Structures are given as C-alpha cells and as structure tokens.
Amino acid sequence: MRELTLFHIGDVHYPQIIDESTADEKDSGFDDETRRKIAPKKLNIVMRDIVSRADSEKGNCIFLLSGDITTYGDEKSYKSFVEMLRHLLPKESKPSEIHVVPGNHDIVRNDFADNQQYDHMIRTWDGVYKDAELIRHDSVREETVTVFDSSSVTILSLNTCVGCGGKRRIVGDLRTKILDAISSDANPADFYEKLDTPAVDVDHLISVESSIKARSNGKNLPVILAHHNLLPQHEPRVEIYTELINSGSMRAHLLNTEIPLIVCHGHIHDDPIEIITIPESRGKLVVTSAPRITKGYNCIEIVVGERGFFLGCRIKHYRLQGGSTMSLNKTHTIRFCSTSEFHEKGHKRIMECLGPLNCDATTRGVDYRKLLRGQDTKCRKTTLMSILKEALWFGLVEISNVDEPDLDDWHIRKVVP
C-alpha cells in the first residue's frame, strides 16, 4: 500500500496569536526571559511539530491552509506569517505542495467594489513563489499529485468568500423608518449594511464537478480545500449570513460526482468530522475541519491499495496538550470502499490469504503463518502484512495490534465468511 499525507492547518489569525503562551499569564510585568523558558508560545510549538512530522515524511506530503491567516486582512500581517511559514517548511517544498484559500478575515472589505480585496494575498504569495498563482480567487486552482503509478490526488482550492465584504441594502419598513427619522432628502441607496456573507461562485462549482467527473476512474481522489463549512456548525451562531449561503448547491455538485472525496475547511475553530451521503448517490463527502492553529492541526493519511484504488483515509488530530506537549489526540479511520468491492479493488490474493482464518476465533500472527504454510501458500511476510491491511480496509478482518511492526504479534479474526 501507498500513502500520501496532508497537513491541514486551520485558522491562524496572525498576529493576534503571537503572544498566546502555554501559561495563564496574569502579571504583565513578569521577567520576559523567565517567561520564555517556562511558557513557550503556542504557535511556535504547533509549527515546530508540523515541520518535524513533515520532515519525517521525506517529501511525500502536502500542506493545506484553509484561510483566515490574518484577523484584519492587512498585508503586513499576511506577509509576516507567509514569510515565517516559508522559512519553516522543508526547503524542497514546491508550490504544487502548498495550497491556500482566502478566509473572510483575510480580505480587504473596502476594496470589494473594485474586486481588489484579494490583491494583497496574491502579491504576498507571488513574492515567495514566483508565477505559481497559489491564490486564485476568480477561478479554481487544481493541482494533481501522483501517489502510485496511475493513482493520483487532485487538490481543488475553492474560494468561499465571494460575498464577504458585500452590501445589503436597508429595505422595507426599516428603510421607511430611517428615512422618516432623518430627512426626506436622503438617498435610499446610501443606506446599507456591510456583510460577511460566505458564498461560492456557481461557475466554480460547475467547474469542480466537471473536473472531478473527467477523472472519475476510481484512481483519482479529489480533495476540496475551502474556508467555510458545508454544514452549520454545532454551536448555534446567531448572526446574519454567516453560514455558506449556497452550501446546498455545493453539496449537490460534489455528490453528483458519484465518488468519495474529502472536503477540508476551517472557519469554525472546531474540529468535527462529518460524512455526507444521500440515498440516490454513490458519492460520499468526508468533511473535516481543522481547529484554530494554537490548538493544533490535522494530519490526513490517504491510503492507496496494491491495484491503485483509494481504500480510505485516517484523520489524525494532533493537539496541544497540557504544558508544551503536542500529541496524537484521536485517529478517525474512514473507508471509501464497501466490503463487496474487494473483488474489484482489493489485492488479488486476499481470498487466498484469508482462507485459513476463522470467524469464530482469533488467530495469532505466528500461528497464522503456520496455517498458510500448511496449505502451501507462499507469501513474504511484508506482502502478507500488506494484504491483511487491505482486507482490514474492506472490513473483511479485524486485527488487534495492527500497529506492531511484526506480523507475528498481530491477532487476526476473519469477519466475513
């Protein structure tokens, strides 16, 4: 099996987070040198952990930034974080491995009328990666990465901030009352509210659906990167137009592709994982949110089987725990294939290798290999481990201690006769 790791980074809100430390600070006059030694900055801890894990992947990883890099959309803050990120990421990181979308806090609302609210983001990334066009607010950015032979992952960066910074006219009875309260000479067009309306250009949704369908041979996995959530957040948000107003259209276009895909977003400063399906579609949307960066980040491990089909993913929550420690908080395993699909998409020797296993008892790995030798099945231990792991993704077996490096330490039970 082959794997590709996505590092999913949520809202940064730079530079407000710079001074967030791991201490409960009450004394602003405390000695700075001592403070640095006993209470390191949260941002530094999280970023160092991301870089360390990325280095261990030896280049087989992609970085996803789901917007709100800044709080107020000023170019200086945006540029400062991007420059810090550039120095921290592995030197061999290519533009095709870095993906970023605008957040509602990133845009300059005063430039909305002239469609220049994204210009400072474009200038910043162009200054780091020449001619890479990492930010494409007026189109969908697509980058395809080969995972294994003909298998690939396509990252589609989607701007969900189309309506952020727009205006809502004061209409109806409220307008009448305002005009009556001031003067009859007032121009009704002068009265409006500034909005923070999340929306996606419908042409972009059509483009995404068409692009995904063109690659839907079972060996391409689409990953949608966006800022806003597809479903309402768990905690009620009492505010005008804060949910993605055409999220229903977006869900429909993505489900119309009839394949599993992953949607990565931020915005809500929380980390739910939600799976969206509808009865009449074979599509499956795995929607995952990254928390605010000072809480941690997500690692998404995408798994490809021996025959080049995507078997599923593991979404790992790395979180800042007590003190200054980053640790794995939870791992969520999500399958893309049904059990019945193993004939078509699974390793060709799955049936042969599962033959000696019993549904009523657990078999130790060392005993399992003896059973295979007894039926004259020849298979290297590493190959056998890979076959069993594929069977696990299809729900054909249960394996205790699957993280142990030696098959002999596994405990295996067949689930499907």
C-alpha positions, -999 to 999 in steps of 0.1 A, spaced: 0 0 0 10 36 -6 1 67 15 1 104 10 -1 128 40 -20 161 40 -12 186 68 -44 205 73 -39 238 91 -69 258 103 -74 295 112 -42 313 121 -55 349 129 -20 364 127 -6 384 145 -31 382 174 -19 347 183 18 356 186 17 362 223 -5 333 232 16 312 256 11 279 275 8 298 308 -21 315 325 -5 349 324 -17 375 349 14 396 356 23 417 326 55 429 344 69 394 348 105 389 336 104 381 298 135 358 298 120 336 325 86 337 308 101 324 275 117 295 294 87 283 313 58 293 289 67 289 252 44 304 226 17 281 213 22 290 177 59 280 179 51 246 194 25 237 168 46 249 138 77 230 150 56 199 154 42 202 118 77 208 104 91 178 123 64 154 111 67 168 75 104 161 76 98 125 86 75 121 55 106 128 33 87 150 9 56 128 5 32 154 19 10 184 10 2 215 31 -34 228 32 -41 262 47 -79 268 50 -79 306 53 -81 333 80 -43 336 80 -49 371 94 -76 388 116 -79 421 99 -67 414 63 -37 438 65 -9 430 41 18 434 66 4 406 89 -3 384 60 32 388 46 48 382 80 31 348 85 38 336 50 75 345 53 77 326 86 59 296 70 83 297 41 114 295 64 99 267 84 87 244 57 111 219 42 134 237 17 124 213 -11 87 222 -8 73 230 -42 44 254 -49 23 223 -60 26 210 -24 13 242 -8 -24 252 -11 -42 281 4 -76 298 2 -89 331 13 -108 334 46 -134 360 55 -109 377 78 -82 379 51 -100 401 26 -100 439 25 -137 448 26 -132 484 14 -118 470 -19 -148 448 -25 -165 471 -52 -133 471 -73 -127 433 -68 -93 441 -53 -100 425 -18 -76 396 -26 -48 416 -42 -26 417 -11 -28 379 -7 -18 374 -44 11 398 -41 24 381 -10 24 345 -24 38 357 -57 66 373 -38 75 339 -23 67 316 -52 72 334 -85 44 328 -111 29 300 -90 -6 316 -86 -12 300 -52 -42 323 -46 -68 322 -74 -99 339 -61 -115 342 -95 -110 306 -106 -105 271 -91 -68 262 -86 -62 225 -94 -30 205 -87 -27 168 -93 -1 147 -74 8 112 -84 6 88 -54 13 54 -71 16 46 -108 -17 58 -122 -32 68 -89 -34 105 -81 -48 131 -57 -62 163 -71 -64 193 -47 -91 218 -58 -88 252 -39 -122 268 -38 -129 304 -28 -160 305 -5 -156 343 3 -174 356 -28 -199 376 -8 -177 386 21 -175 424 21 -207 429 1 -235 452 9 -271 446 20 -294 475 13 -317 487 41 -351 479 27 -388 476 37 -402 491 68 -368 497 83 -358 519 55 -390 539 57 -385 544 94 -349 555 89 -358 580 62 -387 594 82 -363 598 112 -338 619 92 -349 639 62 -368 634 30 -337 645 10 -318 613 19 -309 588 -8 -321 553 0 -291 538 -18 -268 554 8 -282 531 35 -267 496 36 -251 470 59 -217 456 54 -219 418 53 -196 388 58 -216 366 35 -199 332 26 -207 321 -9 -192 302 -38 -193 312 -75 -217 288 -92 -193 287 -122 -166 274 -99 -189 246 -86 -197 236 -121 -160 236 -130 -152 214 -99 -179 189 -107 -168 187 -144 -132 183 -135 -138 155 -110 -161 136 -134 -134 138 -160 -110 119 -137 -135 95 -121 -118 62 -130 -116 52 -93 -79 60 -92 -82 98 -86 -92 112 -52 -104 148 -52 -97 169 -21 -116 202 -18 -99 230 2 -122 257 14 -126 281 43 -162 278 52 -181 248 65 -206 229 44 -229 221 73 -240 245 101 -216 244 130 -226 225 161 -227 256 183 -256 279 172 -242 311 156 -266 340 160 -256 364 132 -267 374 98 -255 353 68 -226 335 85 -232 301 70 -223 293 34 -255 305 17 -253 282 -13 -239 252 6 -268 231 -6 -257 237 -42 -221 229 -33 -231 196 -17 -253 187 -47 -225 194 -72 -200 173 -52 -224 144 -46 -232 144 -83 -197 132 -90 -207 98 -76 -174 92 -59 -159 96 -24 -140 129 -18 -126 149 10 -136 185 19 -111 203 42 -122 236 59 -117 259 88 -136 290 100 -155 275 130 -124 270 152 -136 234 159 -127 200 145 -158 179 136 -157 152 110 -189 147 91 -198 123 63 -225 134 39 -243 109 17 -277 108 0 -296 75 -9 -297 81 -47 -260 89 -50 -229 67 -46 -210 99 -36 -195 104 -2 -183 137 12 -158 133 41 -160 168 56 -132 176 81 -124 209 99 -91 219 113 -91 239 146 -75 273 153 -38 267 149 -30 274 186 -50 242 194 -32 220 169 -37 207 133 -49 176 114 -30 150 95 -49 132 68 -33 100 56 -47 88 23 -43 51 16 -39 35 -19 -42 -2 -24 -19 -25 -45 -42 -22 -75 -42 16 -74 -77 22 -58 -82 45 -29 -91 24 2 -98 52 27 -81 77 50 -70 82 85 -77 117 100 -53 123 129 -59 151 154 -26 164 168 -34 187 196 -16 209 221 -20 191 255 -11 203 290 21 222 292 40 224 260 34 189 245 19 181 211 4 146 210 -20 125 189 -54 131 204 -76 110 182 -75 89 150 -106 85 128 -105 58 102 -128 63 72 -133 37 45 -140 46 9 -149 11 -4 -177 -13 6 -169 -49 16 -183 -63 -16 -158 -42 -37 -127 -61 -26 -130 -85 -56 -127 -55 -80 -104 -31 -60 -86 -53 -34 -53 -72 -37 -57 -102 -59 -46 -126 -32 -70 -115 -5 -93 -146 -8 -63 -170 -9 -47 -155 22 -79 -153 43 -87 -190 37 -71 -204 69 -87 -177 92 -117 -184 114 -147 -162 120 -152 -177 155 -117 -174 169 -88 -150 169 -55 -163 154 -21 -151 164 1 -139 136 28 -165 142 2 -193 141 -15 -179 111 17 -181 91 20 -218 100 -15 -224 87 -6 -207 54 25 -229 51 2 -260 58 -19 -251 28 12 -245 7 6 -207 4 39 -189 -2 39 -152 6 66 -130 21 58 -116 55 58 -80 43 35 -88 14 12 -107 37 10 -78 61 0 -55 32 -27 -80 20 -41 -82 55 -41 -44 59 -61 -41 26 -85 -67 39 -89 -46 70 -99 -15 49 -126 -36 32 -139 -48 66 -130 -84 59 -109 -89 90 -103 -75 125 -67 -71 136 -55 -63 171 -20 -47 174 -20 -38 137 5 -10 146 30 -36 157 58 -39 131 59 -77 132 30 -98 118 37 -124 145 24 -100 171 -9 -94 154 -42 -111 165 -64 -117 134 -100 -127 131 -120 -130 99 -152 -110 98 -168 -120 66 -170 -158 59 
